[in-house]
Amino acid sequence: MRKLLPLLSTHPHGGGRSALTCRFRCGDACFQEVPNTSDNEYVGDVIAGVLSRRSALRAAAVVTAATAAGGSLVLGSAPAAEAHGPGHGHGPKPAPKADGARGLRFSPVAPNTADQVTVPTGYGQNVVIRWGEPILRGAPAFDAGKQTAKAQAGQFGYNNDFLSLLPLRGEKDRQVLVANHEYTDEVLMFRGYDAQNPTREQVEIAWAAHGLSVVVVQEERRTGRLTPVARHHLNRRLHTTSRFELTGPAAGSALVRTSADRAGRTVLGTLNNCAGGTTPWGTTLHGEENFNQYFANGSSATDKRYGIGTGATERKWERFDKRFDLAQEPNEAHRFGWVVELDPYDPDSTPKKRTALGRFKHEAAQPRLTADGRPVVYMGDDERFDYFYKFVSSKRMMKGGSRRAHAHNLTLLDEGTLYVAKLTGDSPAAEIDGTGKLPNDGEFDGSGTWIPLATASAKGAVSHVPGMTAEEVFVFTRLAGDKVGATKMDRPEDVEPSPRTGRVYVALTNNTDRGKPGKAGADEANPRNLNKHGQILELAEHWDDPASDGFAWRLFLVAGDPNDPATYFSGYPKEKVSPISCPDNVAFDPHGNLWISTDGNQLGSHDGLFGVAVHGERRGELKQFLTVPRGAETCGPLIQDRRVLVAVQHPGEIDGASVEKPASVWPDGPGKIVRPSVVAVWRTDGSDIGV
């Protein structure tokens, strides 16, 4: 039996996540009532209430929920059927004799609580860039004791999350790094911070530390080391007071107009940017996640559905800008919760909030193309009992590097259809008992339907949800999902299609409320009550067509201690895998392996990054590649041939920690302030990762 390390926290809702993280990252979401109280046959005058309050539109009657039409689906094959080999559905497969799947040939890192980034033997690392490092011309060197809002606006932001590396033609050994900055933790940023009375300077520094960073990085050819190129002309900071443009079907709607923006098309800032995606046409996508926590004095039913509280906020921003006070600006919150598209190659461009992709707590947005070149974007809504979605564009990507092609491709995400997923298991309900025990067919699997919510086009938008206008569907997408009977999931976070097979992988982090009195119980896609470890769902689109309206699905991985019978690793021998808990972000390596970062590990170890084979005889072989320092979360994994990049987010975020009493000394050692940072890892012999 594997001996587990002691739990790091007794925080009642977070397990491996500290109360400090819950305060600043998601506004104590786990302490609040689950926003989705719907039985998915929602009836009421919610929309009427909010529109009446905002004097915006005449409300339409809300009617009984719609159901997906068309009957059952017949798929050509289940997900990755070719990958299962012997023993499909009948227990563990024989252990292969080789030393690992290609790309995963490294000695796994053991679970640990070291205050460092721990990597396999034979691998090196460097800190690429830290919070506060100057990237714009005129920005000063970081000085924690003399930080100003003006300085922070030219420096790398706080709590880096999603990462993208893009090629930079004409500049040898250079790439463009794009990073999200999810949130700020003022307790760990400011000495003597008074949470009840933040100063204007502290608030404005926090505004400037949110958002996005674009920074050119230089590669050292002998290793995988990366270093920032300060003051490069492409370097850029976008933050809470930067200008963003609303585009698509909700742009200009009465639902998004404010006293400062009567046209409803220009938004100041982007908030709580979590994971994202990189498009085939060279832009990056950024999901606005826990935006609700920044807004005070919410009151309407739609505010509650999005988790907006009725009182003051943790950061007290509403004291310094009325747009964060919904009693004064009731529509401001409707301008957040979107997917942002950024052109990193044009430092003068205005980023776009693409309203056709719906408004919810976007964890990520990763596109793929249909056979005829139309983008399909998969998205998770990171909330207990919320849904996962896809958007299918009606326009084809134009190939080539011409200005005309570029301009056309920057319109692809404004027209198309938004869908939400409904999953059905293929096992009798009596076999799904909430313990995680496999049903008699040996797998948690079934079929699914993509239910259309609304379609946007150049001629206008059409709702497919009875009782809701198209604008209401796009602005109140959660309510639309409620009405059509979408499947309540265990915190769907990152959603990533495999570039090799097209199979789609959904990280479901956890849901300790599942099965509690008055809450939804286990189903085949979410088979454990009080689920604290999470799972990975795999789906295959009907006819391998990402624009189809149906799919087959199965659980690829059910996380936890492999000694626990309620865990599952696609039939791979469980004594040969690393323990994993709370999958968060996912990415693919050049060999087609899935890499998983964790958030809130509840097995006693620090969070980490894991690689797992998804095809061949080693399907389900999962190995831990690294762990992060005390209190940190592993974010933004990016796996290249010779380099792995991770964003080490909120190091030292342990209950009781502060600037004066740090819980971590990473990355710069004792006496230095703890700083979220990006880390690169490479093979010290110069070879490719994991081969």
C-alpha positions in Angstrom: 0.0 0.0 0.0 1.2 3.5 -0.8 1.7 5.6 2.3 0.1 9.0 1.8 1.6 12.3 3.1 -0.4 14.1 5.7 -2.9 16.6 4.4 -1.6 20.1 4.2 -4.7 21.9 5.2 -7.9 21.5 7.2 -9.8 24.1 5.2 -13.3 22.7 5.2 -14.1 23.3 1.6 -10.9 23.4 -0.2 -9.1 20.3 1.0 -5.7 21.0 -0.5 -6.6 24.6 -1.2 -6.1 27.2 1.5 -8.8 29.6 2.7 -6.6 32.5 1.5 -6.8 31.1 -2.0 -10.5 30.9 -1.7 -10.8 34.5 -0.6 -8.8 36.1 -3.4 -9.2 33.7 -6.3 -12.9 33.0 -6.4 -14.5 35.1 -3.7 -15.0 32.1 -1.4 -17.2 30.4 -4.0 -17.1 27.1 -2.1 -18.6 28.8 1.0 -21.5 30.2 -1.0 -24.7 28.4 -2.1 -24.3 26.7 -5.4 -25.5 29.2 -8.0 -27.2 26.5 -10.1 -30.3 25.7 -8.0 -32.2 24.8 -11.2 -33.8 21.4 -11.7 -33.2 22.1 -15.4 -36.8 22.8 -15.9 -36.5 26.4 -14.9 -39.7 28.4 -14.7 -39.8 32.0 -13.6 -39.5 35.7 -14.5 -35.8 36.0 -13.9 -35.1 37.8 -17.1 -38.1 40.0 -16.6 -36.8 41.0 -13.2 -33.4 41.9 -14.3 -34.6 43.8 -17.4 -37.2 45.7 -15.3 -34.5 46.6 -12.8 -32.3 47.9 -15.6 -35.1 49.4 -17.6 -33.5 47.9 -20.6 -35.8 45.6 -22.6 -39.3 44.3 -22.4 -39.2 40.9 -20.8 -40.4 37.9 -22.7 -42.4 35.2 -21.0 -40.3 32.3 -19.7 -41.7 28.9 -20.5 -41.0 25.3 -19.8 -37.6 24.0 -20.7 -36.9 22.8 -24.2 -35.4 19.3 -24.8 -33.1 18.3 -27.5 -34.8 16.9 -30.6 -33.9 14.2 -32.9 -33.9 11.0 -30.8 -31.0 8.8 -30.0 -27.6 8.9 -31.7 -25.8 6.1 -33.3 -22.0 6.7 -33.4 -19.6 4.8 -35.5 -17.2 4.2 -32.6 -16.7 5.1 -29.0 -13.9 7.4 -28.0 -10.4 6.0 -28.7 -11.8 2.5 -29.3 -8.7 1.7 -31.2 -6.6 2.5 -28.2 -7.9 0.0 -25.7 -6.5 -3.2 -27.0 -6.7 -6.4 -24.9 -8.9 -6.2 -21.8 -11.2 -3.4 -23.0 -13.9 -3.1 -20.4 -12.6 -6.1 -18.4 -10.1 -4.9 -15.8 -6.4 -4.0 -16.0 -4.3 -4.6 -19.1 -1.0 -6.4 -18.9 1.9 -4.2 -17.9 4.1 -3.5 -21.0 7.8 -4.1 -20.9 9.1 -0.8 -22.3 10.2 2.1 -20.1 7.3 4.4 -20.9 5.2 5.8 -23.7 7.2 8.0 -26.0 7.3 11.5 -24.5 6.8 10.1 -21.0 10.2 8.3 -20.5 11.3 10.0 -17.3 11.5 8.9 -13.7 8.3 10.1 -12.1 8.6 12.7 -9.4 7.4 11.3 -6.0 4.7 13.1 -4.1 6.3 15.7 -1.8 6.0 18.9 0.1 9.2 20.6 -0.9 9.2 24.4 -1.2 10.6 24.3 -4.7 9.8 23.2 -8.3 10.9 19.6 -8.2 11.7 18.0 -11.6 12.8 14.5 -12.7 16.4 13.4 -12.5 18.3 14.7 -15.6 16.2 17.8 -16.0 17.1 21.5 -15.4 15.0 24.6 -14.9 15.0 28.3 -14.8 12.6 31.1 -13.8 11.6 32.8 -17.0 9.9 35.8 -15.6 8.6 36.9 -12.2 5.8 39.1 -11.1 6.9 42.7 -11.3 9.7 42.3 -13.8 9.7 45.3 -16.2 8.7 44.5 -19.8 7.7 48.0 -21.1 9.9 50.9 -21.8 10.2 53.2 -18.8 9.1 50.6 -16.3 11.4 50.4 -13.3 12.9 47.4 -11.7 10.6 45.7 -9.2 10.8 47.0 -5.6 8.1 45.4 -3.4 8.4 48.3 -0.9 8.1 51.0 -3.5 5.5 49.6 -5.9 3.2 52.0 -7.7 0.3 51.6 -10.1 2.3 53.3 -12.8 5.2 50.9 -12.3 3.0 47.8 -12.3 1.3 48.8 -15.5 4.7 48.3 -17.2 5.7 45.2 -15.4 4.7 41.5 -15.6 1.4 40.9 -13.8 0.5 38.8 -10.8 -0.6 35.2 -10.6 0.3 34.0 -14.1 -2.0 31.3 -15.5 -2.5 30.4 -19.1 0.6 30.5 -21.3 1.1 30.5 -25.0 4.4 30.6 -27.0 4.1 31.9 -30.6 6.8 32.0 -33.3 8.5 35.2 -34.0 9.7 35.3 -37.6 12.9 37.2 -38.4 14.3 37.2 -34.9 16.5 34.2 -34.3 15.7 32.0 -31.2 13.0 34.3 -30.1 9.3 33.6 -29.4 6.3 35.6 -28.1 5.1 34.6 -24.6 1.5 35.5 -23.8 0.3 35.1 -20.2 -2.9 35.5 -18.3 -2.9 37.1 -14.8 -5.9 35.6 -13.0 -6.1 37.5 -9.7 -4.2 39.4 -7.0 -3.6 38.4 -3.4 -3.1 41.7 -1.6 -2.2 40.0 1.7 0.9 38.6 0.0 1.6 41.7 -2.1 1.5 44.6 0.4 3.3 44.9 3.8 0.8 45.8 6.5 -2.2 45.3 4.3 -5.6 46.2 6.0 -8.3 44.2 4.2 -11.0 46.4 5.5 -9.3 49.7 4.4 -7.2 49.2 1.3 -5.7 52.4 0.0 -6.3 53.8 -3.5 -2.7 53.1 -4.4 -3.0 49.5 -3.4 -6.2 49.1 -5.4 -4.8 50.7 -8.5 -1.7 48.5 -8.2 -4.0 45.5 -8.1 -5.9 46.8 -11.1 -2.6 47.0 -13.0 -1.5 43.5 -11.9 -4.6 41.8 -13.4 -5.0 41.1 -17.1 -2.6 39.9 -19.8 1.1 40.2 -20.6 2.8 39.9 -23.9 6.6 39.5 -23.7 9.2 38.4 -26.2 11.5 35.7 -24.8 15.0 34.6 -25.9 15.9 30.9 -26.1 19.3 29.6 -25.1 20.0 26.9 -27.8 22.1 24.6 -25.6 19.2 24.2 -23.1 15.5 25.1 -22.9 16.3 28.2 -20.9 14.2 31.3 -21.7 14.8 34.9 -20.7 12.6 37.9 -21.3 13.5 40.6 -23.8 12.7 43.7 -21.9 11.2 46.7 -23.8 10.7 44.8 -27.1 8.2 46.6 -29.4 5.7 43.7 -29.1 5.8 43.7 -25.3 2.5 44.7 -23.9 0.4 45.0 -20.7 -3.4 44.9 -20.7 -5.1 45.4 -17.3 -8.2 46.6 -15.6 -8.3 50.0 -17.1 -7.2 49.0 -20.7 -9.7 49.4 -23.5 -11.5 46.2 -24.8 -14.1 46.0 -27.5 -17.3 44.0 -27.3 -18.1 42.2 -30.6 -20.7 39.8 -31.8 -24.4 39.4 -31.0 -24.5 41.0 -27.5 -22.4 44.1 -28.5 -24.6 47.2 -28.3 -27.4 45.4 -26.4 -29.2 47.3 -23.7 -28.0 44.6 -21.4 -24.4 45.8 -21.7 -24.8 49.5 -21.8 -23.6 51.7 -18.9 -23.5 55.4 -18.0 -19.9 55.5 -19.2 -20.6 53.4 -22.4 -24.0 54.2 -23.7 -23.2 52.4 -27.0 -22.5 49.1 -25.1 -19.3 48.4 -27.1 -16.3 49.5 -25.1 -15.2 47.9 -21.9 -12.5 48.9 -19.5 -10.5 45.9 -18.4 -10.5 42.1 -18.3 -10.8 40.3 -15.0 -9.8 36.9 -13.6 -8.3 35.5 -16.8 -7.8 31.8 -16.2 -6.9 29.4 -18.9 -7.2 30.1 -22.6 -6.3 28.8 -26.1 -4.2 29.5 -29.2 -6.0 29.8 -32.5 -4.8 28.4 -35.9 -4.7 32.0 -37.2 -2.2 33.2 -34.6 -4.2 34.9 -31.9 -4.7 33.9 -28.3 -8.0 33.4 -26.4 -8.4 34.2 -22.7 -11.3 33.1 -20.4 -12.7 35.5 -17.9 -13.6 33.2 -15.0 -14.5 34.3 -11.4 -15.5 37.8 -12.4 -18.4 37.8 -10.0 -16.2 38.5 -6.9 -15.3 42.0 -8.1 -18.8 43.4 -8.1 -20.7 44.6 -5.0 -24.3 44.9 -4.2 -25.8 42.5 -6.6 -29.5 41.8 -6.1 -31.3 40.3 -9.2 -31.9 36.6 -9.8 -29.3 36.7 -12.6 -26.7 38.1 -10.3 -27.3 35.2 -8.0 -27.1 32.7 -10.8 -23.6 34.1 -11.5 -22.6 34.1 -7.9 -22.6 37.9 -7.3 -23.0 38.8 -3.7 -25.4 41.3 -2.2 -22.8 43.2 -0.1 -19.3 44.6 -0.2 -16.5 42.8 -2.0 -13.3 41.4 -0.5 -11.1 44.0 -2.4 -13.4 47.0 -1.9 -12.9 48.2 -5.4 -16.4 49.7 -5.4 -15.1 52.4 -3.1 -12.8 53.7 -5.8 -14.8 53.1 -9.0 -18.6 53.1 -9.2 -18.6 50.6 -12.0 -17.8 47.8 -9.5 -21.0 48.8 -7.5 -24.0 47.2 -9.2 -26.3 49.4 -7.3 -24.9 52.3 -9.4 -23.9 50.4 -12.6 -26.2 47.3 -12.7 -25.0 46.3 -16.2 -21.3 46.5 -15.6 -21.0 42.8 -14.6 -22.6 41.8 -17.9 -19.4 43.1 -19.6 -17.3 40.4 -18.0 -17.4 36.6 -18.2 -16.5 36.5 -21.9 -13.7 35.0 -24.0 -11.1 37.7 -25.0 -9.3 37.4 -28.3 -5.9 39.1 -28.5 -3.6 39.7 -31.5 -0.1 39.4 -29.9 1.6 40.5 -33.1 -0.1 43.9 -33.2 0.7 45.9 -30.1 -1.7 48.7 -31.2 -4.8 46.4 -31.6 -7.8 46.5 -29.3 -8.6 43.1 -27.8 -12.1 41.8 -28.5 -14.6 40.2 -26.1 -16.3 37.7 -28.3 -19.9 37.6 -27.1 -21.0 34.8 -29.5 -19.1 32.4 -27.2 -21.5 33.1 -24.3 -21.1 34.6 -20.9 -20.2 32.4 -17.9 -17.1 31.5 -15.8 -14.8 30.7 -18.7 -12.0 28.4 -17.7 -10.6 28.1 -21.2 -11.4 28.2 -24.9 -9.4 25.9 -27.2 -10.3 25.8 -30.9 -10.0 23.2 -33.6 -11.0 23.3 -37.3 -13.7 21.3 -39.1 -12.8 19.6 -42.4 -14.0 22.7 -44.3 -12.0 25.1 -42.1 -14.5 26.4 -39.6 -13.3 26.9 -36.0 -15.0 25.0 -33.2 -14.2 26.3 -29.7 -14.7 24.1 -26.6 -15.3 25.8 -23.2 -15.9 24.8 -19.6 -17.8 26.8 -17.0 -15.9 26.3 -13.7 -18.6 26.1 -11.2 -20.1 23.2 -9.2 -23.0 21.7 -11.3 -22.4 23.9 -14.3 -22.0 23.0 -17.9 -19.6 22.7 -20.8 -20.1 24.2 -24.2 -18.9 24.5 -27.7 -19.2 27.2 -30.4 -19.2 26.3 -34.1 -18.3 29.2 -36.4 -20.3 29.6 -39.6 -17.2 31.1 -41.4 -14.2 29.4 -42.7 -10.6 30.3 -41.8 -8.7 31.9 -44.6 -5.2 30.6 -45.1 -2.2 32.6 -45.8 -0.5 35.6 -44.3 -2.1 38.4 -46.2 -3.8 41.4 -44.5 -7.1 40.4 -46.1 -6.8 36.9 -44.6 -5.8 38.3 -41.2 -8.7 40.7 -41.1 -11.2 38.0 -42.1 -9.9 35.6 -39.5 -10.4 38.2 -36.8 -14.2 37.9 -37.5 -14.5 34.1 -37.2 -15.7 34.1 -33.6 -18.5 36.5 -34.1 -20.8 34.4 -36.2 -21.9 30.8 -35.5 -23.9 28.7 -33.1 -23.4 28.2 -29.4 -24.2 24.8 -27.9 -24.3 23.2 -24.4 -23.7 19.5 -23.7 -26.2 16.9 -22.4 -24.7 13.5 -21.5 -26.5 10.2 -21.0 -24.9 7.1 -19.5 -25.5 3.7 -20.9 -25.6 1.8 -17.6 -28.7 1.2 -15.5 -29.1 3.9 -12.8 -28.9 1.2 -10.1 -25.2 0.5 -11.1 -24.2 4.2 -10.5 -24.3 4.2 -6.7 -22.1 7.3 -6.0 -19.1 5.3 -4.7 -17.2 5.3 -8.0 -17.6 1.6 -8.5 -17.5 0.7 -12.2 -20.8 -0.5 -13.7 -21.0 -4.0 -15.0 -19.8 -3.1 -18.5 -16.5 -2.0 -17.0 -16.6 1.7 -17.9 -18.4 5.0 -17.2 -19.5 5.8 -20.7 -22.5 6.8 -22.9 -23.7 9.2 -25.6 -24.3 12.9 -25.7 -26.1 15.7 -27.5 -25.0 19.2 -28.3 -28.1 21.4 -27.7 -28.2 24.6 -29.7 -28.7 27.7 -27.6 -28.5 30.6 -30.2 -27.0 31.4 -33.6 -25.4 34.7 -34.5 -24.9 36.0 -38.1 -24.3 39.2 -39.9 -28.0 39.6 -40.3 -28.8 39.2 -36.6 -29.1 36.5 -33.9 -31.7 33.9 -33.4 -32.5 32.2 -30.1 -33.1 28.4 -29.9 -34.3 28.6 -26.3 -38.0 29.2 -25.8 -38.7 32.3 -23.7 -35.3 33.9 -24.2 -34.2 36.3 -26.8 -30.8 35.8 -28.5 -29.3 38.6 -26.6 -30.5 37.1 -23.3 -29.0 33.7 -24.3 -25.6 35.2 -24.9 -25.6 37.4 -21.8 -27.3 34.9 -19.5 -25.9 31.7 -21.0 -26.1 29.8 -17.7 -29.9 30.4 -17.6 -30.2 29.1 -21.2 -28.3 26.0 -20.2 -30.7 25.5 -17.3 -33.7 25.8 -19.5 -32.6 23.2 -22.1 -31.6 20.6 -19.5 -27.8 20.6 -19.8 -25.9 18.1 -17.7 -24.7 19.4 -14.4 -20.9 18.6 -14.2 -18.2 18.5 -11.5 -16.6 21.9 -12.2 -15.7 21.6 -15.9 -12.5 23.5 -16.3 -10.0 23.2 -19.2 -11.4 21.5 -22.4 -8.8 20.5 -25.0 -9.1 18.6 -28.3 -6.3 16.3 -29.3 -4.5 17.7 -32.3 -3.8 14.1 -33.4 -7.2 12.3 -33.0 -9.7 15.1 -32.5 -10.9 13.5 -29.3 -11.8 16.1 -26.7 -10.7 15.9 -23.0 -12.5 17.8 -20.3 -10.9 18.3 -16.8 -13.6 18.0 -14.1 -11.8 19.2 -11.0 -14.0 18.1 -8.2 -17.4 18.7 -6.6 -17.8 18.0 -2.9 -21.4 19.1 -3.0 -22.5 16.3 -5.3 -25.0 14.0 -3.5 -25.5 16.3 -0.5 -29.2 16.9 0.5 -31.0 19.0 -2.1 -28.1 18.7 -4.6 -27.8 16.5 -7.7 -26.5 13.0 -7.0 -24.1 10.9 -8.9 -24.6 10.1 -12.6 -22.5 8.1 -15.0 -20.4 11.1 -16.1 -20.0 12.3 -12.5 -20.0 9.0 -10.7 -18.9 9.9 -7.1 -20.8 11.7 -4.5 -18.8 14.2 -2.4 -16.3 14.1 -5.2 -13.0 15.6 -3.9 -10.6 14.3 -6.5 -12.2 14.9 -9.9 -12.0 13.1 -13.3 -11.1 13.5 -17.0 -13.8 13.0 -19.5 -13.0 12.0 -23.1 -15.5 12.4 -26.0 -15.6 11.7 -29.7 -17.8 13.8 -32.0 -20.3 12.0 -34.1 -18.7 10.9 -37.4 -15.5 12.6 -36.2 -17.1 15.9 -37.2 -16.6 18.7 -34.6 -19.6 20.5 -36.0 -21.9 17.5 -35.3 -24.7 17.6 -32.8 -23.8 14.3 -31.1 -20.9 12.5 -29.4 -19.9 9.4 -27.5 -18.1 9.8 -24.2 -16.3 7.9 -21.5 -14.4 8.7 -18.4 -10.7 8.4 -19.3 -9.4 8.9 -15.8 -11.1 8.9 -12.3 -8.6 10.7 -10.1 -7.4 9.9 -6.6 -5.0 7.5 -4.8 -4.5 4.5 -7.1 -5.0 2.3 -4.0 -8.6 3.6 -3.8 -10.9 1.2 -5.7 -12.9 4.3 -6.8 -10.1 5.4 -9.1 -9.6 4.4 -12.7 -6.8 4.9 -15.2 -8.3 3.5 -18.5 -7.5 0.0 -17.3 -3.8 0.6 -16.9 -2.2 -1.2 -13.9 -2.9 1.1 -11.0 0.3 0.1 -9.1 2.3 1.7 -11.9 0.7 5.2 -12.0 1.3 8.3 -10.0 -1.4 9.5 -7.6 -3.3 12.5 -8.9 -6.0 14.8 -7.5 -8.0 17.7 -8.8 -7.2 18.0 -12.5 -7.4 21.5 -13.7 -5.6 22.5 -17.0 -4.8 20.0 -19.8 -2.5 20.2 -22.8 -1.0 17.9 -25.4 2.7 17.2 -26.2 4.1 16.6 -29.7 3.7 12.8 -29.2 -0.1 13.0 -28.5 0.1 12.5 -24.7 -2.2 14.4 -22.5 -0.6 16.6 -19.7 -2.6 17.5 -16.7 -1.9 20.2 -14.1 -3.6 20.1 -10.7 -5.2 22.6 -8.4 -6.0 21.7 -4.7 -4.4 18.2 -4.5 -6.1 16.4 -1.6 -3.7 13.6 -1.3 -1.2 15.4 0.9 1.3 16.4 -1.7 1.9 19.7 -3.5 0.2 20.3 -6.8 2.0 19.1 -9.9 2.1 18.4 -13.6 1.4 14.9 -15.0 1.7 13.3 -18.3 -0.5 10.4 -19.4 -0.7 8.3 -22.6 -4.1 8.4 -24.3 -3.5 5.8 -27.0 -1.7 2.5 -27.5 -1.0 -0.3 -25.1 0.1 2.2 -22.5 -3.1 4.2 -22.5 -3.7 5.3 -18.9 0.0 5.3 -17.9 0.2 8.4 -15.8 3.5 9.8 -14.5 4.2 12.9 -12.4 6.6 15.3 -14.1 7.0 18.0 -11.5 5.6 19.5 -8.3 5.4 23.2 -7.4 6.3 25.1 -4.2 4.3 25.4 -1.0 0.9 26.9 -1.4 1.2 27.0 -5.2 -0.9 25.8 -8.0 0.3 24.4 -11.3 -1.0 26.4 -14.3 -0.6 27.1 -18.0 1.2 23.9 -19.0 2.9 24.1 -22.4 4.8 21.1 -23.7 7.2 21.5 -26.6 9.8 19.1 -28.0 12.6 20.4 -25.8 10.8 22.4 -23.2 8.0 22.3 -20.6 6.6 25.6 -19.4 4.4 26.0 -16.3 3.0 29.0 -14.5 3.6 28.7 -10.8 0.6 30.5 -9.4 0.0 31.8 -5.8 3.2 30.3 -4.1 3.0 30.8 -0.4 -0.7 31.2 -0.3 -1.2 29.4 3.0 -3.6 30.4 5.7 -2.0 32.9 8.1 0.7 33.9 5.6 1.5 37.5 4.8 4.4 39.6 3.5 5.6 39.8 7.1 5.1 36.0 7.7 5.8 34.3 4.4 4.9 30.6 4.1 7.2 30.1 1.1 10.6 31.5 0.1 10.3 30.6 -3.6 11.6 31.7 -6.0 14.3 34.0 -4.6 15.1 32.6 -1.2 14.7 33.9 2.4 14.2 37.6 2.9 12.7 38.1 -0.5 9.0 38.5 -1.3 7.2 35.5 -2.7 6.5 36.0 -6.4 4.3 34.1 -8.9 6.5 33.2 -11.8 6.8 31.3 -15.1 9.3 28.3 -15.1 10.9 26.5 -18.0 12.1 22.9 -17.7 14.4 21.0 -20.1 16.6 17.9 -20.4 20.1 18.7 -19.3 21.6 16.5 -22.1 19.8 18.7 -24.7 17.5 15.9 -25.8 13.8 16.1 -26.3 11.4 15.8 -23.3 10.5 12.3 -22.3 12.2 10.3 -25.2 
